[in-house]
Amino acid sequence: MASKYEVCFADEIPIGGRRIVDAAGRSIGVFNIDNRFYAVRNTCPHRGAPLCLGAIDGYVRGDKPGDYRMERTGEILRCPWHGWEFDLKTGESVFNPHKVWVRSYPVSVETETRTQATAGAPVEEPDPGIETYAVSVETVEGRERSVLYVHV
């Protein structure tokens, strides 16, 4: 069963941005693509490079010489060492998606009312044997903030 690890507030990763976290002893990059979040292992399968430090781009397509266009801008991660490219949404490689990929992880966004997140900490379910008390927390600017979780 996968464990859920808190990453950060969703608004802390801008569109096109990333955050690298440690979850269950694994380095994982969490990326914001058009306000949808994706997570991949921060290790290139080619030579073990820190994959999530690479450039985020698209790829070039063309039907004939001199005719080209950029596609999927902001969805392709390029390894900083040797340029291997991976789809951030699936983890599949661009050049050989059936044989080479990087591990991807589910990401969930949950709305909670609080003011601080603990990145990388496992989320514990409440123990029914512990006496609890109601606590109120004021929201930032009077609104709730969404928290990102990666499931490892």
Helices and strands as residue ranges (DSSP letters): E 4-9, G 10-12, E 18-23, E 26-33, E 36-41, G 51-53, E 56-64, E 67-78, E 85-87, E 104-105, E 107-112, E 145-151
